[in-house]
Amino acid sequence: MDPDALAKAFVEHYYTTFDTNRAGLVTLYQNESMLTFEGQKIQGASNIVAKLTSLPFQQCQHSITTVDCQPSGFNGGMLVFVSGNLQLAGEQHALKFSQMFHLIPTPQGSYYVLNDVFRLNYA
């Protein structure tokens, strides 16, 4: 599959799942996966999803502005960099964010997130 198409498909799946069923993101991570969320490092699929499901808002909507990707390493990994807006329920203004994913292929032919770095972008 074309790397750009793969990156866009992953991003669409990730943010749709985040916005509708955050707990469902657990299948995208493994025990060695690490999330850095606003500077806080969290390791392991269950710990990452615990962090994401404990965020202080129940409903949100991501709108993606850009998706950039590059091949990473000899094993078919990919770096995916995303920028966009995050609209929280009940808030007038959207928050700008950036997120980077390091995707690693699995023996089953899919990908998992090895590294995930999230930052809000304050103007």
BATOR-617290 format. One record per residue: residue number from 1; residue in three letters; x, y, z of N, C-alpha, C in turn. Coordinates in nm, 4 decimals. Example, Ala and Ser with C-alpha at 12.3 -4.5 7.8 and 13.67 -1.06 7.14 Angstrom:
2
SITE|num|residu|n_x|n_y|n_z|ca_x|ca_y|ca_z|c_x|c_y|c_z
SITE|1|ALA|1.3190|-0.5690|0.7800|1.2300|-0.4500|0.7800|1.3200|-0.3300|0.7800
SITE|2|SER|1.2850|-0.2250|0.7080|1.3670|-0.1060|0.7140|1.2900|0.0030|0.7870
//
This chain:
123
SITE|num|residu|n_x|n_y|n_z|ca_x|ca_y|ca_z|c_x|c_y|c_z
SITE|1|MET|0.0843|-0.1185|0.0000|0.0000|0.0000|0.0000|0.0885|0.1243|0.0000
SITE|2|ASP|0.0470|0.2248|-0.0712|0.1161|0.3530|-0.0770|0.1306|0.4111|0.0641
SITE|3|PRO|0.2513|0.4544|0.1039|0.2710|0.5061|0.2403|0.1772|0.6212|0.2765
SITE|4|ASP|0.1544|0.7146|0.1840|0.0649|0.8266|0.2141|-0.0781|0.7773|0.2370
SITE|5|ALA|-0.1224|0.6817|0.1568|-0.2573|0.6260|0.1739|-0.2676|0.5504|0.3056
SITE|6|LEU|-0.1625|0.4767|0.3395|-0.1603|0.4034|0.4660|-0.1669|0.5003|0.5839
SITE|7|ALA|-0.0874|0.6062|0.5788|-0.0866|0.7056|0.6867|-0.2241|0.7695|0.7020
SITE|8|LYS|-0.2857|0.8064|0.5908|-0.4178|0.8699|0.5974|-0.5225|0.7739|0.6513
SITE|9|ALA|-0.5154|0.6473|0.6119|-0.6097|0.5468|0.6625|-0.5907|0.5271|0.8132
SITE|10|PHE|-0.4645|0.5196|0.8581|-0.4378|0.5056|1.0008|-0.4933|0.6253|1.0779
SITE|11|VAL|-0.4649|0.7459|1.0303|-0.5081|0.8678|1.0988|-0.6607|0.8726|1.1075
SITE|12|GLU|-0.7277|0.8400|0.9989|-0.8741|0.8404|1.0009|-0.9262|0.7400|1.1038
SITE|13|HIS|-0.8692|0.6200|1.1052|-0.9117|0.5179|1.2006|-0.8825|0.5610|1.3447
SITE|14|TYR|-0.7631|0.6122|1.3699|-0.7240|0.6511|1.5062|-0.8180|0.7572|1.5620
SITE|15|TYR|-0.8377|0.8657|1.4876|-0.9161|0.9772|1.5431|-1.0658|0.9471|1.5459
SITE|16|THR|-1.1154|0.8690|1.4519|-1.2559|0.8264|1.4600|-1.2772|0.7423|1.5856
SITE|17|THR|-1.1838|0.6499|1.6119|-1.1932|0.5667|1.7320|-1.1784|0.6521|1.8575
SITE|18|PHE|-1.0832|0.7445|1.8590|-1.0642|0.8326|1.9748|-1.1926|0.9091|2.0046
SITE|19|ASP|-1.2559|0.9622|1.9015|-1.3740|1.0472|1.9203|-1.4986|0.9685|1.9586
SITE|20|THR|-1.5031|0.8388|1.9281|-1.6256|0.7613|1.9511|-1.6109|0.6520|2.0563
SITE|21|ASN|-1.4879|0.5984|2.0758|-1.4687|0.4859|2.1676|-1.3212|0.4768|2.2060
SITE|22|ARG|-1.2760|0.5685|2.2915|-1.1327|0.5752|2.3260|-1.0769|0.4425|2.3731
SITE|23|ALA|-1.1548|0.3648|2.4467|-1.1059|0.2358|2.4970|-1.0691|0.1425|2.3822
SITE|24|GLY|-1.1299|0.1608|2.2652|-1.1006|0.0783|2.1487|-0.9614|0.0998|2.0920
SITE|25|LEU|-0.8923|0.2038|2.1370|-0.7564|0.2297|2.0889|-0.6555|0.1285|2.1415
SITE|26|VAL|-0.6935|0.0487|2.2412|-0.6004|-0.0459|2.3034|-0.5401|-0.1414|2.2011
SITE|27|THR|-0.6126|-0.1748|2.0970|-0.5626|-0.2693|1.9965|-0.4519|-0.2094|1.9095
SITE|28|LEU|-0.4342|-0.0777|1.9135|-0.3313|-0.0128|1.8323|-0.1958|-0.0054|1.9023
SITE|29|TYR|-0.1922|-0.0384|2.0304|-0.0698|-0.0300|2.1096|-0.0284|-0.1692|2.1580
SITE|30|GLN|0.0988|-0.1825|2.1986|0.1482|-0.3064|2.2585|0.2189|-0.2725|2.3895
SITE|31|ASN|0.2704|-0.3742|2.4582|0.3321|-0.3512|2.5895|0.4533|-0.2596|2.5829
SITE|32|GLU|0.5280|-0.2619|2.4718|0.6460|-0.1755|2.4615|0.6128|-0.0364|2.4075
SITE|33|SER|0.4879|-0.0120|2.3718|0.4466|0.1188|2.3199|0.4615|0.2260|2.4262
SITE|34|MET|0.4948|0.3484|2.3811|0.5060|0.4610|2.4731|0.4320|0.5811|2.4172
SITE|35|LEU|0.3563|0.6466|2.5056|0.2879|0.7719|2.4757|0.3534|0.8809|2.5587
SITE|36|THR|0.3876|0.9924|2.4943|0.4240|1.1134|2.5675|0.3109|1.2115|2.5443
SITE|37|PHE|0.2359|1.2391|2.6496|0.1181|1.3252|2.6415|0.1464|1.4518|2.7198
SITE|38|GLU|0.1680|1.5627|2.6478|0.1992|1.6903|2.7122|0.3167|1.6742|2.8096
SITE|39|GLY|0.4176|1.5965|2.7696|0.5390|1.5797|2.8488|0.5368|1.4625|2.9455
SITE|40|GLN|0.4206|1.4022|2.9687|0.4104|1.2873|3.0599|0.4285|1.1583|2.9809
SITE|41|LYS|0.5243|1.0750|3.0217|0.5529|0.9495|2.9519|0.4739|0.8348|3.0150
SITE|42|ILE|0.4062|0.7568|2.9300|0.3248|0.6445|2.9739|0.3601|0.5260|2.8862
SITE|43|GLN|0.3867|0.4096|2.9466|0.4254|0.2925|2.8681|0.3255|0.1792|2.8862
SITE|44|GLY|0.3017|0.1069|2.7758|0.2152|-0.0104|2.7774|0.0746|0.0218|2.7316
SITE|45|ALA|0.0165|-0.0683|2.6544|-0.1154|-0.0464|2.5948|-0.2212|-0.0127|2.6996
SITE|46|SER|-0.2287|-0.0904|2.8069|-0.3349|-0.0667|2.9059|-0.3141|0.0661|2.9784
SITE|47|ASN|-0.1897|0.1031|3.0082|-0.1627|0.2316|3.0738|-0.1935|0.3488|2.9815
SITE|48|ILE|-0.1610|0.3344|2.8544|-0.1893|0.4410|2.7569|-0.3390|0.4633|2.7460
SITE|49|VAL|-0.4145|0.3560|2.7316|-0.5599|0.3704|2.7166|-0.6212|0.4213|2.8476
SITE|50|ALA|-0.5666|0.3811|2.9622|-0.6150|0.4347|3.0899|-0.5975|0.5865|3.0931
SITE|51|LYS|-0.4843|0.6354|3.0442|-0.4604|0.7801|3.0388|-0.5607|0.8473|2.9450
SITE|52|LEU|-0.5776|0.7932|2.8260|-0.6657|0.8557|2.7272|-0.8116|0.8552|2.7719
SITE|53|THR|-0.8538|0.7492|2.8387|-0.9935|0.7428|2.8830|-1.0175|0.8247|3.0092
SITE|54|SER|-0.9101|0.8677|3.0774|-0.9269|0.9477|3.1990|-0.9137|1.0980|3.1725
SITE|55|LEU|-0.8994|1.1379|3.0475|-0.8899|1.2808|3.0169|-1.0177|1.3506|3.0623
SITE|56|PRO|-1.0077|1.4786|3.1011|-1.1206|1.5461|3.1673|-1.2310|1.5932|3.0721
SITE|57|PHE|-1.2552|1.5205|2.9662|-1.3671|1.5507|2.8765|-1.4187|1.4187|2.8197
SITE|58|GLN|-1.5477|1.4108|2.7993|-1.6085|1.2886|2.7484|-1.6232|1.2913|2.5970
SITE|59|GLN|-1.6577|1.4079|2.5436|-1.6835|1.4170|2.4004|-1.5883|1.5171|2.3365
SITE|60|CYS|-1.5394|1.4801|2.2178|-1.4524|1.5691|2.1421|-1.4619|1.5325|1.9945
SITE|61|GLN|-1.4124|1.6232|1.9118|-1.4115|1.6000|1.7678|-1.2794|1.6519|1.7129
SITE|62|HIS|-1.2007|1.5612|1.6529|-1.0757|1.6008|1.5883|-1.1047|1.6377|1.4434
SITE|63|SER|-1.0445|1.7450|1.3958|-1.0431|1.7739|1.2524|-0.8967|1.7875|1.2116
SITE|64|ILE|-0.8592|1.7101|1.1133|-0.7187|1.6990|1.0740|-0.6869|1.8026|0.9664
SITE|65|THR|-0.5764|1.8733|0.9852|-0.5307|1.9740|0.8899|-0.4251|1.9167|0.7966
SITE|66|THR|-0.3240|1.8491|0.8542|-0.2168|1.7921|0.7728|-0.1805|1.6533|0.8225
SITE|67|VAL|-0.1351|1.5692|0.7300|-0.0783|1.4378|0.7613|0.0471|1.4234|0.6765
SITE|68|ASP|0.1615|1.4079|0.7424|0.2880|1.3855|0.6742|0.3437|1.2517|0.7187
SITE|69|CYS|0.4087|1.1797|0.6275|0.4665|1.0514|0.6663|0.6018|1.0313|0.5986
SITE|70|GLN|0.6835|0.9476|0.6632|0.8136|0.9081|0.6108|0.8367|0.7624|0.6457
SITE|71|PRO|0.9064|0.6880|0.5593|0.9469|0.5533|0.5991|1.0465|0.5630|0.7144
SITE|72|SER|1.0463|0.4621|0.8007|1.1329|0.4641|0.9183|1.1953|0.3271|0.9382
SITE|73|GLY|1.3248|0.3192|0.9181|1.3951|0.1948|0.9428|1.3813|0.0945|0.8300
SITE|74|PHE|1.4485|-0.0162|0.8471|1.4557|-0.1194|0.7431|1.3385|-0.2162|0.7492
SITE|75|ASN|1.2594|-0.2110|0.8564|1.1554|-0.3118|0.8746|1.0171|-0.2677|0.8295
SITE|76|GLY|1.0084|-0.1573|0.7582|0.8783|-0.1135|0.7075|0.8022|-0.0232|0.8011
SITE|77|GLY|0.8689|0.0307|0.9037|0.8035|0.1240|0.9944|0.7749|0.2563|0.9255
SITE|78|MET|0.6901|0.3358|0.9886|0.6532|0.4666|0.9338|0.6414|0.5696|1.0451
SITE|79|LEU|0.6875|0.6904|1.0162|0.6609|0.8053|1.1017|0.5431|0.8804|1.0412
SITE|80|VAL|0.4451|0.9140|1.1252|0.3269|0.9877|1.0794|0.3122|1.1094|1.1701
SITE|81|PHE|0.3121|1.2278|1.1094|0.2987|1.3527|1.1843|0.1660|1.4172|1.1463
SITE|82|VAL|0.0869|1.4519|1.2479|-0.0487|1.5030|1.2275|-0.0607|1.6392|1.2952
SITE|83|SER|-0.1273|1.7314|1.2289|-0.1672|1.8558|1.2946|-0.3153|1.8764|1.2689
SITE|84|GLY|-0.3798|1.9440|1.3632|-0.5232|1.9649|1.3464|-0.5825|2.0424|1.4613
SITE|85|ASN|-0.7152|2.0336|1.4693|-0.7920|2.1026|1.5710|-0.8705|2.0013|1.6525
SITE|86|LEU|-0.8854|2.0314|1.7801|-0.9584|1.9465|1.8727|-1.0704|2.0307|1.9326
SITE|87|GLN|-1.1932|1.9950|1.9009|-1.3093|2.0671|1.9517|-1.3681|1.9888|2.0684
SITE|88|LEU|-1.3674|2.0487|2.1859|-1.4261|1.9854|2.3036|-1.5722|2.0262|2.3160
SITE|89|ALA|-1.6559|1.9336|2.3595|-1.7986|1.9609|2.3764|-1.8172|2.0774|2.4737
SITE|90|GLY|-1.9009|2.1733|2.4350|-1.9309|2.2866|2.5214|-1.8313|2.4005|2.5147
SITE|91|GLU|-1.7238|2.3843|2.4381|-1.6228|2.4900|2.4254|-1.6416|2.5636|2.2930
SITE|92|GLN|-1.6256|2.6948|2.2973|-1.6456|2.7757|2.1782|-1.5303|2.7635|2.0797
SITE|93|HIS|-1.4080|2.7599|2.1299|-1.2904|2.7604|2.0431|-1.2229|2.6237|2.0424
SITE|94|ALA|-1.1783|2.5837|1.9246|-1.1041|2.4577|1.9116|-0.9608|2.4786|1.9585
SITE|95|LEU|-0.9000|2.3708|2.0057|-0.7592|2.3694|2.0439|-0.6774|2.3146|1.9283
SITE|96|LYS|-0.5624|2.3743|1.9025|-0.4729|2.3233|1.7984|-0.3812|2.2181|1.8608
SITE|97|PHE|-0.3540|2.1119|1.7852|-0.2677|2.0066|1.8368|-0.1761|1.9536|1.7283
SITE|98|SER|-0.0675|1.8889|1.7736|0.0231|1.8131|1.6879|0.0426|1.6770|1.7518
SITE|99|GLN|0.0557|1.5741|1.6678|0.0772|1.4392|1.7190|0.1645|1.3631|1.6203
SITE|100|MET|0.2593|1.2857|1.6761|0.3492|1.2046|1.5949|0.3327|1.0591|1.6360
SITE|101|PHE|0.3208|0.9721|1.5368|0.3110|0.8284|1.5592|0.4280|0.7592|1.4898
SITE|102|HIS|0.4870|0.6601|1.5559|0.5843|0.5716|1.4926|0.5141|0.4368|1.4797
SITE|103|LEU|0.4799|0.3996|1.3576|0.4059|0.2761|1.3307|0.5039|0.1656|1.2930
SITE|104|ILE|0.4806|0.0471|1.3481|0.5649|-0.0692|1.3243|0.4774|-0.1804|1.2676
SITE|105|PRO|0.5208|-0.2468|1.1594|0.4397|-0.3557|1.1034|0.4359|-0.4769|1.1971
SITE|106|THR|0.3234|-0.5458|1.1936|0.3082|-0.6694|1.2709|0.3198|-0.7885|1.1763
SITE|107|PRO|0.3491|-0.9072|1.2282|0.3549|-1.0269|1.1425|0.2215|-1.0557|1.0725
SITE|108|GLN|0.1116|-1.0055|1.1301|-0.0209|-1.0294|1.0713|-0.0518|-0.9345|0.9551
SITE|109|GLY|0.0392|-0.8401|0.9274|0.0189|-0.7509|0.8135|-0.0440|-0.6175|0.8478
SITE|110|SER|-0.0646|-0.5894|0.9758|-0.1159|-0.4582|1.0147|-0.0017|-0.3795|1.0806
SITE|111|TYR|-0.0348|-0.2741|1.1513|0.0646|-0.1907|1.2185|0.0211|-0.1669|1.3623
SITE|112|TYR|0.1203|-0.1424|1.4487|0.0888|-0.0962|1.5833|0.1693|0.0305|1.6101
SITE|113|VAL|0.1276|0.1068|1.7111|0.1934|0.2313|1.7485|0.3017|0.1996|1.8504
SITE|114|LEU|0.4278|0.2179|1.8118|0.5385|0.2011|1.9055|0.5567|0.3288|1.9877
SITE|115|ASN|0.5556|0.4434|1.9203|0.5727|0.5724|1.9870|0.4616|0.6665|1.9441
SITE|116|ASP|0.4140|0.7459|2.0395|0.3049|0.8406|2.0178|0.3379|0.9630|2.1017
SITE|117|VAL|0.3519|1.0794|2.0372|0.3829|1.2032|2.1082|0.2740|1.3045|2.0746
SITE|118|PHE|0.2076|1.3567|2.1797|0.0956|1.4507|2.1627|0.1269|1.5809|2.2332
SITE|119|ARG|0.0984|1.6930|2.1636|0.1128|1.8256|2.2229|0.0020|1.9165|2.1737
SITE|120|LEU|-0.0545|1.9931|2.2674|-0.1403|2.1047|2.2288|-0.0487|2.2177|2.1835
SITE|121|ASN|-0.0935|2.2942|2.0860|-0.0140|2.4057|2.0335|-0.0783|2.5351|2.0799
SITE|122|TYR|-0.0133|2.6023|2.1723|-0.0661|2.7281|2.2257|-0.0112|2.8445|2.1475
SITE|123|ALA|-0.0987|2.9362|2.1088|-0.0557|3.0537|2.0313|-0.0034|3.1620|2.1235
//
